Amino acid sequence: MVISGSDFISFLHSVQSEKPIGYQKVIVVTEKESAGVTTRNLSVLKDDSKVVLDSFHSIEPVKILYYLPRQKVYPSGKLNEKLLLVGVKACDLKALQILDKALINKDFIDPDYKQWRENITIITSDCTEIGEFCHCNLKNGKPYSESGFDLNLSPINGSYLIATGSEKGEALLELMKKHIHLTNHTDDDLSKIKTQRNRIETKLIEHNKKFEFNNNYINLKKNPINSWKDDSKECVGCGGCTNICPSCYCLILNDDSKLEQFVKVRSYDSCQLNGYARVAGGATPRPKMYERFRHRYLCKHIYFQSNFDESGCTGCGRCSEVCPAKIDFRETVYNQIQPQEELTEK
């Protein structure tokens, strides 16, 4: 089915105001300009929202809708809200699938996360542009979603072809049909979408050709630890890379209780911080910055793969974008998959 862009936005506003089939909020990607810089952020749909369905991913990863930087977890918050997420890109959808493996499995289930996942409906949309650090193609990904969504939108000359991927998506499509006019897609529509997708994939491949990983990450672990000193020399250990990563989920729990109430607060933690994994007496397994720097790359490419049969990196490039030292994740991986020599200590 095909829907015009304006009709789709009107439908979202009707969902936000009328709250059919239980949606409490509609979360969209909105575009803003400030000091000549255009940003795309996740936000609750408002009457004056400038909704963006195309381009590439938002500044924030979708995980921020569940994992706030600091959040009260007991008594629990509003995790029972039903949310409609719109404009999610393939890299963020992949990150949610990675988090599913980490937080909903046979050995461990995070009940709050499980409830949150059950209460969200996801409408993905194809990327029509790429960001400076986008590299999903290097992680066997694509700039469009093929599965795991409830609905997916692919642009066609100001309209969108709708693909369904779940029972939730089917129900949402039926709701659309009751509110707005949809048309059947044609073979020409499918051909245009294929051409558009091929264009973006080709652009990505060309953009990242000097960083080809070939999925050979064994040297990340085999190379001498101190060979990471050069790649990490500009790192300031701020933890921005892990905080913005769509699949990092390390946290720390603290009491924030008063005399009359017990309160537990969850905050982001980062393996890049000096205090991470520190034990009583002050001992830490990774006291040096280059050791912590290396650990993040091993976690993404070795440990995630070992534990969940999945790389922990989706190729979104946010870590490189947010890094104050301008460390390019792609470049570091490419450097370290080459055999390195032991550095002589001075």
Legacy VTK file of the C-alpha trace (Angstrom):
# vtk DataFile Version 3.0
C-alpha trace
ASCII
DATASET POLYDATA
POINTS 346 float
0.000 0.000 0.000
1.078 3.602 -0.662
0.338 6.665 1.482
1.130 10.318 0.810
3.574 11.963 3.190
1.069 14.615 4.272
-1.647 12.041 4.934
0.743 9.979 7.033
1.663 12.973 9.203
-2.047 13.753 9.622
-2.602 10.166 10.701
0.134 10.465 13.338
-1.509 13.576 14.772
-4.836 11.759 14.967
-3.144 8.894 16.812
-1.548 11.368 19.234
-4.829 13.153 19.965
-7.338 10.294 19.841
-5.061 7.557 21.256
-6.585 4.641 19.321
-5.637 1.057 20.253
-4.026 2.347 23.425
-1.101 4.508 22.249
-0.221 7.085 24.899
2.503 8.849 22.906
3.807 9.113 19.365
7.604 9.521 19.213
8.959 10.991 15.987
12.208 12.355 14.595
12.002 16.144 14.399
14.303 18.587 12.677
15.521 21.832 14.215
17.955 24.543 13.192
20.144 26.439 15.614
23.137 28.644 14.798
23.121 27.321 11.252
23.254 23.679 12.371
20.422 21.272 11.575
19.767 18.506 14.092
17.355 15.583 14.149
16.075 14.515 17.545
13.617 12.022 18.995
10.678 13.841 20.555
6.999 13.532 21.372
4.855 14.602 18.418
3.431 18.112 18.797
1.232 20.299 16.602
4.238 22.279 15.350
6.663 19.338 15.017
8.680 19.234 11.804
8.616 15.471 11.319
11.490 13.886 9.386
11.024 10.431 7.867
13.952 10.435 5.443
17.684 11.291 5.734
19.643 9.143 8.260
19.445 8.380 11.978
18.611 10.826 14.770
21.240 12.175 17.169
19.986 10.002 20.039
19.663 6.227 19.810
16.231 4.706 20.384
17.495 3.085 23.605
17.253 6.494 25.318
13.474 6.032 25.422
14.108 3.150 27.838
17.574 3.866 29.268
17.598 7.458 30.440
21.024 8.714 31.616
19.572 8.799 35.146
16.270 7.169 35.988
14.293 6.001 38.993
13.717 2.269 38.694
12.120 1.624 42.084
9.357 2.514 42.452
9.240 1.891 38.697
8.421 4.601 36.192
6.018 4.795 33.246
7.222 1.703 31.408
3.640 0.559 30.834
2.991 3.399 28.371
2.228 2.244 24.850
4.461 4.125 22.424
4.401 4.443 18.648
7.974 5.034 17.429
8.197 6.554 13.956
11.181 7.002 11.640
13.474 4.464 13.312
16.435 3.612 11.087
17.846 0.156 10.422
20.904 0.651 12.649
18.730 1.507 15.656
16.334 -1.356 14.976
19.331 -3.698 14.840
20.526 -2.292 18.172
17.174 -3.127 19.781
17.477 -6.679 18.473
20.933 -6.881 20.080
19.553 -5.567 23.382
16.791 -8.166 23.148
19.426 -10.910 23.136
21.233 -9.365 26.097
18.204 -8.510 28.235
15.597 -11.124 27.275
17.181 -14.574 27.162
16.973 -17.971 28.844
19.508 -17.025 31.518
18.315 -13.525 32.315
15.256 -11.360 31.726
15.076 -7.674 32.555
11.329 -7.437 33.306
11.161 -3.669 32.782
12.895 -3.867 29.409
10.698 -6.783 28.345
7.568 -4.809 29.231
8.859 -1.741 27.398
9.580 -3.777 24.248
6.121 -5.325 24.337
4.526 -1.887 24.628
6.241 -0.212 21.680
5.234 -0.345 18.027
8.008 0.495 15.577
7.636 2.171 12.197
10.995 2.154 10.446
11.919 4.206 7.385
14.606 3.830 4.739
17.697 6.023 4.877
17.842 8.410 1.931
21.191 9.966 2.873
24.242 8.928 4.884
26.066 10.650 7.717
29.795 11.315 7.849
30.461 8.292 10.083
27.692 5.917 8.928
29.137 2.471 8.201
26.361 -0.104 8.548
27.619 -1.738 5.342
30.870 -2.642 7.138
28.778 -4.483 9.756
26.760 -6.517 7.232
23.891 -4.069 7.606
21.853 -2.113 5.103
20.490 1.451 5.115
16.967 0.046 5.214
15.163 -2.517 7.343
14.258 -5.929 5.965
12.711 -7.500 9.080
12.036 -6.882 12.764
9.801 -3.843 12.222
6.054 -3.516 12.635
5.724 -1.218 9.616
8.370 0.108 7.233
8.149 3.190 5.026
10.044 3.498 1.739
9.875 6.893 -0.023
8.378 7.302 -3.505
8.151 10.882 -4.797
6.621 12.415 -1.678
4.671 9.287 -0.779
5.645 6.094 1.029
5.230 2.426 0.306
4.133 0.635 3.463
5.452 -2.834 4.294
4.079 -4.807 7.232
6.289 -6.970 9.415
4.126 -8.100 12.324
0.599 -8.487 13.664
1.006 -5.105 15.362
1.849 -3.626 11.991
-1.159 -5.251 10.346
-3.436 -3.775 13.024
-1.889 -0.336 12.554
-2.329 -0.544 8.783
-6.002 -1.404 9.221
-6.337 1.646 11.462
-4.762 3.800 8.743
-7.275 2.546 6.194
-10.103 3.772 8.423
-8.648 7.284 8.679
-7.016 8.044 5.329
-6.917 7.001 1.691
-4.321 4.425 0.678
-3.564 3.191 -2.831
-2.149 -0.081 -4.088
1.489 -0.035 -5.099
2.607 -0.741 -8.651
5.582 -2.556 -10.156
6.979 0.874 -11.029
6.837 1.833 -7.341
8.838 -1.261 -6.403
11.369 -0.498 -9.133
11.852 3.060 -7.849
12.408 1.820 -4.303
14.965 -0.735 -5.475
16.817 1.981 -7.409
16.791 4.311 -4.406
18.063 1.608 -2.056
20.813 0.599 -4.475
21.886 4.244 -4.762
22.314 4.621 -1.005
24.083 1.261 -0.643
26.511 2.177 -3.416
27.137 5.546 -1.782
27.866 3.839 1.561
30.257 1.334 0.026
32.182 4.094 -1.738
32.183 6.218 1.424
33.727 3.428 3.531
35.867 1.566 1.007
39.166 2.457 2.700
37.953 0.917 5.980
36.908 -2.521 4.716
36.898 -4.821 7.775
36.174 -8.169 6.078
34.724 -9.262 9.443
38.190 -10.341 10.541
38.433 -9.111 14.111
40.711 -11.734 15.661
43.706 -9.373 15.669
41.823 -6.959 17.906
42.469 -9.494 20.643
45.691 -11.082 19.386
47.647 -7.856 18.945
49.828 -6.825 21.918
47.866 -4.720 24.390
50.307 -1.843 24.254
49.896 -1.630 20.460
46.700 0.283 21.287
48.626 3.179 22.807
48.862 5.129 19.577
45.173 4.762 18.651
44.092 5.753 22.158
46.515 8.615 22.781
43.878 11.320 22.141
41.133 9.632 24.199
40.065 11.628 27.265
38.038 8.812 28.838
34.784 10.787 28.892
32.524 7.801 28.154
30.583 9.687 25.497
31.065 6.825 23.032
29.372 4.262 25.261
26.619 6.623 26.403
25.566 7.382 22.814
26.006 3.801 21.570
22.607 2.261 20.716
23.571 -1.162 22.082
25.663 -0.385 25.198
23.694 -1.149 28.342
26.138 -0.990 31.273
24.583 0.698 34.286
25.117 1.386 37.955
22.445 1.292 40.659
22.443 3.677 43.604
20.184 4.289 46.568
18.492 7.669 46.591
16.283 6.894 49.551
14.759 9.234 52.094
13.599 8.289 55.575
10.036 7.792 54.388
10.708 6.040 51.067
13.110 3.545 49.502
14.256 4.706 46.057
16.646 3.017 43.643
18.175 5.026 40.779
19.816 3.650 37.649
22.501 5.652 35.821
24.695 5.059 32.793
28.068 3.488 33.502
30.951 3.276 31.055
33.882 0.914 30.633
35.886 3.991 29.610
35.738 5.493 33.093
38.565 4.906 35.546
36.188 3.729 38.260
34.491 1.093 36.102
34.990 -2.406 37.589
36.951 -0.965 40.515
36.681 -3.163 43.599
37.183 -2.654 47.323
40.707 -1.499 48.068
40.915 0.404 44.777
42.072 -2.426 42.511
40.899 -2.312 38.892
41.480 -4.759 36.015
42.165 -1.970 33.496
44.007 0.898 35.213
45.469 2.412 32.031
43.483 4.414 29.492
44.664 2.382 26.502
43.506 -0.814 28.243
40.003 0.582 28.722
40.017 1.945 25.188
40.904 -1.498 23.819
38.246 -3.164 25.963
35.409 -1.311 24.223
36.509 -2.559 20.815
36.847 -6.111 22.100
33.426 -5.870 23.732
31.771 -4.770 20.496
33.492 -7.191 18.146
34.600 -10.160 20.277
32.597 -10.413 23.513
29.175 -9.607 22.046
29.844 -12.123 19.272
30.833 -14.777 21.795
27.914 -14.164 24.161
25.082 -13.361 21.754
26.313 -14.566 18.348
26.033 -10.956 17.223
28.389 -8.007 16.881
27.642 -5.224 19.334
28.224 -2.554 16.675
25.515 -1.621 14.165
27.629 0.874 12.227
25.658 3.981 13.201
28.868 5.979 13.769
27.502 7.989 16.694
30.568 7.203 18.837
32.837 8.897 16.297
30.447 11.808 15.904
30.274 12.554 19.637
33.978 12.007 20.408
35.665 15.269 21.533
39.022 13.851 20.405
37.630 13.075 16.913
38.602 9.409 17.149
37.120 7.555 14.174
35.851 4.119 15.220
36.262 2.791 11.670
39.876 3.886 11.465
40.783 2.321 14.811
39.187 -1.001 13.881
40.919 -0.967 10.511
44.293 -0.238 12.128
43.916 -2.962 14.738
42.735 -5.751 12.439
46.203 -5.520 10.897
48.909 -7.466 12.781
50.708 -5.130 15.218
54.143 -5.345 16.783
54.828 -5.150 20.513
55.748 -1.594 21.426
58.972 -1.105 23.324
58.371 0.568 26.670
60.352 3.770 27.076
LINES 1 347
346 0 1 2 3 4 5 6 7 8 9 10 11 12 13 14 15 16 17 18 19 20 21 22 23 24 25 26 27 28 29 30 31 32 33 34 35 36 37 38 39 40 41 42 43 44 45 46 47 48 49 50 51 52 53 54 55 56 57 58 59 60 61 62 63 64 65 66 67 68 69 70 71 72 73 74 75 76 77 78 79 80 81 82 83 84 85 86 87 88 89 90 91 92 93 94 95 96 97 98 99 100 101 102 103 104 105 106 107 108 109 110 111 112 113 114 115 116 117 118 119 120 121 122 123 124 125 126 127 128 129 130 131 132 133 134 135 136 137 138 139 140 141 142 143 144 145 146 147 148 149 150 151 152 153 154 155 156 157 158 159 160 161 162 163 164 165 166 167 168 169 170 171 172 173 174 175 176 177 178 179 180 181 182 183 184 185 186 187 188 189 190 191 192 193 194 195 196 197 198 199 200 201 202 203 204 205 206 207 208 209 210 211 212 213 214 215 216 217 218 219 220 221 222 223 224 225 226 227 228 229 230 231 232 233 234 235 236 237 238 239 240 241 242 243 244 245 246 247 248 249 250 251 252 253 254 255 256 257 258 259 260 261 262 263 264 265 266 267 268 269 270 271 272 273 274 275 276 277 278 279 280 281 282 283 284 285 286 287 288 289 290 291 292 293 294 295 296 297 298 299 300 301 302 303 304 305 306 307 308 309 310 311 312 313 314 315 316 317 318 319 320 321 322 323 324 325 326 327 328 329 330 331 332 333 334 335 336 337 338 339 340 341 342 343 344 345
